[in-house]
Amino acid sequence: MKKLALHWQIIIGLVLGVLFGIVAAINHWGQFTQDWIAPFGTIFVNLLKLIAVPLVMASLVTGVASLADLTKLSRMGGKTIAIYLITTVVAICIGLILVNALQPGASIPDDVAANLQATYQEEMEQRSGDVQLVKERGPLQPLVDIVPQNIIGAAGSNRNMLQVVFFALFIGIGLILVRNERTEVVLRFFQGLNDVIIKLVDVIMLIAPIGVFALIAGTITSIAGDSLASVLELLRSLGFYALVVCLGLVLHVVIVYGGLIHFISPLSLKQFFRGISPAQLLAFSTSSSAATLPVTMECARENLGVKKEVASFVLPLGATINLDGTAMYQSIAAVFIAQALGMELDFAAQLTIVLTALLASIGAAPVPGAGLIMLVIILEAIGVPSGGVALILGVDRILDMLRTTANVTGDAMVSVLVNATETRISD
């Protein structure tokens, strides 16, 4: 009997998780689910995060060193970063067009807005410390943060992934510049480590359906508690806003990503979306680009035909600086909050959103919830009260799952484009 494809196994786990979460909320099994079901999802995500740093390190070092010369590295790096920045700006603009045209914030009654702010004010206060730290940084602090003082310390947290990327690129460049028998030993070590990590990804994915089931069930019960009615009431209040975000993400993935794949790569849209579907489903379940990175790399190489050297360079970089879905969400959320508070944003304010969201998306931690902190910075930049973030916290977990899926899809798309252009050059 033919084994069921991984993406179908994950879909089954996801659907069963949704059904169980609903049943748990109706029957007041919330605490049971959090105690006995959700931990298996946490274990699954922790396993993926466990190998994320060594995977980025090994794959980037071997990928850069395999380029053989710095000219090829600079050419590939220039294309990759250019595409990432352009698609992010396009995503932000799509978000602004939709939120200004549909005006979702104007549909929220004043009493509902006040209740939402009161409900989530405590959570906002807990985040205020992180926000204040970000606001106090100098203009060049993000550049300083890229260079770690200690690689062991940087590798201790997935939030420092950009520092790990920098160090791996640095080592890879060193291996290109120093070619001798001794450095070949170093290169073979990283190649062997990369092979081991890839095999461990296959092992971890054996429990992916169980992990996804537990993650989705835990998410639903954590939002709903023991009352499904509370979730339905929340969605009724913020449903229009959530639909605008979903519409923007779908348009960006289908039109922008789909158009680029259709016109530049040799893949059909069906081949692309089928090939990347396991990573998309995992991104939806985990809300973490970093946790999904091992699977994204495997899908790109095995399903989309991306060369190892391209996937090893483009995808780890994308997980840290290419957050189109997050940038779009921030632009929509910022204008939505202003609308809900009865504030008008002129062209200059919306241009500020474009620039701030672009900068905020670069190097934001590829973990759940990081986008909220950067959203507060955007609100401060345009003069909207940052406490307004409390308006959207109720549905943020659900939207985080969707925008992470878009982020991962964008990373895979760029790897396919870079691979196609590099293949034409080599031919």
N, C-alpha and C positions, 0 to 999 in steps of 0.2 A: 504493500500500500504506500502510495506517494505521501511524503511528509508535507503537512500544511505549511505554506510559506510563512515566513516570520511576520510579515506585515498583517497577515490574516490572524495569526495568533495574538498579536498585539491588539488588533481591533476587537477580537472576542473578549480579551481581558478588559479592554476599555468599556465595552458595552455592559459586561457583567458588573464592572465596578460602579457604573452609573445606576444600574438597576438595584444593586445591593445598597448603595448610598441612599437612594430614595426610600427603599423598604426600611432601612435603619432609621432614617429620620421620622418616618411615619410611626414606627414601633418603639421609638425612644431608645434605640440601641447606640446612640452617639458615643457614650463613654466606652462601651464594649468595643466599638469599631476603632476608637482612638487607642485603646489599650492592646487589642489583640489582632487587629488587621493592619492599621496604618504603619506599625513598625516594620513590616516586611517591605513596604514601599520605601521607607527611609533607608533600610539596608541596601536595597537595590540601587538607589541614587548614590549612597555613600560608596558603593563598589565602583560605580562609574566615575565618581569624583576622585576616588583613590588612584585610578590609573590615568586621570586627565593630565596631571603635571608631567609624569614620566613620558607619557605619549607625546605631548607637545615638545618636550625636550629632545627625545630621541628622533622623532619624525622631522622636526625642523633642522636639527644638526645634519642628519643624513641627507635631507632634501636639499639644503643649501650646499653642502659639500659635493653632492652629485652634479651640481651645475657646472663645475670645473673652472669657471672663470667669473669674475665680478661683473663683466659686461652683461652676461645672461641674467645674473641675479638682479642687477639694476633694472634691466628691461622688464623682467617679470614682476618685480616689486613695484615699478612705476605703473604698469598696467593694472595690477591688482588694487593698489591704493586709489588710483583714479576712478576705477569702476565702483569701488566701495563708496567713495565720496559722492559721486554723481548720483548713484541710485538712492543714497540717503537723502540728498537734497530733493530729489523727485518725490520720495515718500513723504517728506515733510510738506511739500507743496500740495500733494494730493490731499493730505489730511486737512490742511488749511482751507482748501477749496470746498471740501465736503462740509466741514463744520460751519463755515460761513454761509453756505448755501442752505443747509438744512436747519440750522439754528436749534440744536437739541437742548441747549441750556435754557432757552426761552420757555420750554414746555414744563419746567419743574415749578410747581407752586411754592410760594415763599415758606409756607409752614412745613412742607416736606424737606426743603433745603435746610431749614433750621434744625429739624429733627435729625437729619443725616449728619450735620456738623456736630450736634451734641453727642450723637451715638459714637462717633469715631474720633472725638477730640482727644480722648486719652491716648489712643494709638498715635495720633499726630504728635502729642507731647513727648512720647517715648522716642520718636525719630528726630526730635528737635536738636539733640546733641550732635548727631551725625550731620545734619544740615548745617549747623553752625560751623563745624569744622571745615566743611567744603567751602562755605562762604568766606572764611578767613584766609583761604589760600591766596597766594600771589598769582599774577597772570601767567607766569611761566612755571608754576608749581606742577601742572600736569606733565610738562616736559621733564621736570626733575624726577617725578615719580616713576617715570619709565625706567630709569637706571637704578638698579638695586644696590644697596650697600653690601648686602650679604645674600648670595643666591640660596643658601640653605634656608634662611629666614623667608625669602620671597617664595620659595617652593612650598612653604608650610601652609599656604592658603590659596585657594583658587581665586580669591579676590585680587591677587597679585599676578594674574596670568600674563598681563602685558610685560611685567618685569621678566618673567620666565621666557617669554617670546624674545625679548631683547637679548637676554643672555645666550639663548640657543642660536640666534642669528649671529651673534658675536663669535661664538665658538665655531660655527659653520664657516664664517669668513676666514677665521684663523686657519682652519683646515685647508681652505682653498689656497691661502697664501704660503702655507708651509707644507709642501708635498715631499714626504720622505718615508722611509720604512717605519720609523717610530710613530708618525702620525697615522699611518695606515692601521696600526693597532688600535688607536683611539677611535677611528672611524668604524672599524669592525665591531668594537664594543657597542657603539650606539646603534649600528645596524642590527646586531644581535638582540639588544634591548628592545628595539622597535618590533622585531619579529615576535618576541615573547609577549609584548603588550597586545599586539594584534590578535594573537591566539587567545589571550585572556579575555579580550572583548567577546570572542565567540563563546567562551565559557560563561561569561556573565549574561549574555543574551539568551541563554537557555532558560533563565528564570524571568525573562522580560515580561511575559504575559501575567505572571503572578505579581511582579512588581508594579506593573501598570494598574492591575485590578486594585491593589492595595492603595496606590497613590490616589486614584480617582475616588474610591470609596471614602478615604480619609479626607479628601478635599471637600466633598459634598457634605459630610457630617460636620466638618469644622466650620463651614459656612452656615449650614442650616441648624446646627445644634440638634435639638430633639423636635424641631418644628419646621416642616417643609413650607408651611405658610409664610414664615419669615423670609425665606428665600424668594418666594413668589411675589411677595409685597415689595421686596427690594428690587427685583427685576422689573416690576411694573413701574416703579419710580424712575429707575435709571436705564430702562430698556432701550429708549430711543438713542441715548448716548452710546450704549454698548453696540447697538446696530450700526451706528455711524462708524465706530472703530472697526467693526467686522467688515463693513462694506469697503472701507479704505484699504484694509489689509488684503481683501480678496482682489480688488482692482489692481493693487500694486503687484501681487503675485502673478495674477493671470495676464494682465496687459504688459507690465514692465518686464518682469522675469520671463514670462512666456514669449513676449515679442523678441527679446534678446536671444533666447534659446532658439527660436524659430529662424531668425535671420542670420545668426552668427555661427551657431554650432551645428554639427551634422546630426544631432539627436532630434527626434520628433518630440513633441510635447508629451505624448503618451509614454515614451521611453523615459523621459526625464522624471516626470512625476511618479511613475511606477517605481523607478530606481531609487528615488529619494524617500519614498513613503515610510519605510521603517524608521528613518531618522526623524521625519516629521511627526509621526505618532509618538515617538519617545520624547521629542521636544515638547509636544502638547502635554504629555503626562508629567514631565519633570519641571517644566518652566525654567530650564537651565541649559544655555548653549554649551557651557563647559561640560556638564554631565553628558550631553548628547554628542559631544565632539568625537569620541571614539567610534560611534556608530556612523556619524556623518562621513568620516574618513573612509570607513569600510564600504559604505554605500557608493561613495564617489569613485573609488578604485574598482570595485567589483561589478557594480551595476551600471555606472555611467561611463566607464572606460577612461577615467582621468588617470594620467600617469602618476606614479608614486611620487616623483620629485615635485610635481605641481600640487598634488593634494597635500603633501607634507608641508608645503610652504603657504599655500593660499588659505587652507581651512583653519589652522590654528590662529593665523593672523585675523581672519574674518570673525572668529569667536570673540575677539577682543575689541575690534574697531568697527565691525559692520553690523550695526543694530538698526536696520531700517524699520522693523516693526516697532521697536521701542521709540525711535525718533518720531514716527508718525503718531503713535499714541500720545506722546508728550505734547505735540502740536495741537491735536484735537482736544486733549484734556485741558490744556491751558486756556484755549478759547471757550470751551464749554463752561469752565468754572467762572470765567469772566462774564459770560452770558447769564449764568445762574445768579450771579451777584449783581446783575444789572449794569455792568461796566462795558463801555464801548472801547474797542481796540482799534486805533488808527493804523495806517499802512506802516509807519515806523515801528510800532509795537509788534506788528506781525512779522516784519523783517527781522526784528530782534529775536523773535521766536525761531525763525529759520536758522539764524547764525548760532544762537545759544543751544538749540536742540542738536545741531550738527556737531558742535564741540562737545556737548554733554554725552553724545552717543559714542564718541571715540574714547575707548579705554574704560567705559563704565563696567563695573564688575559683571561678568556673565552669569549671575546667580539671581534667584527669585527676589523681586522687590527692589532691586537696585535702581530701577527706573523712577521710582517714587521720589527718591532723594534728589535726583537730578531735575525732576519736575518742579520741586519746590524752588530750586535755583532759577528755573525759567520764570516762574511766577514772580519771584522777587525782581527779576530783570525787567519785567514789563509793568511792575507796579500793582499787581493783583495780590490780595492778601493770601499768604501761603497757607493759612488755615483752611482755605477753600479746598485743599486736597482731601479733606475729610468727606467731601461730597461724593468722591468716586471710590473710596476705599472699599465699600461694600462689594463692588463687582470687579475690583482690580485683580483678584486672584484668578478669576475666569479669563479676563482679558490678557493677563500675563501669559497664560498658556497659549493663547492664540498668537500674540506678538512674538513669542519665542519660536513658534513654528515658522512664522514668516522670516525671522532672523536666520534660522538654520537653512531654510529654502534659499535665501539670498546667498549664503555662503557657498552652497553647493552649485548654484547657478554661476557664480563668478569663477569657481574652479573649472567648470565646464568651458566657459568662454576663454579663460586663459589657456587651458589645455588645447582648445581648438586653434587659437592664434599661434601658440608655440609650435604646434604640429605643422602648421602651414610654413612657418619660418624654417624649421628643420628640413622640410621636404624641398 
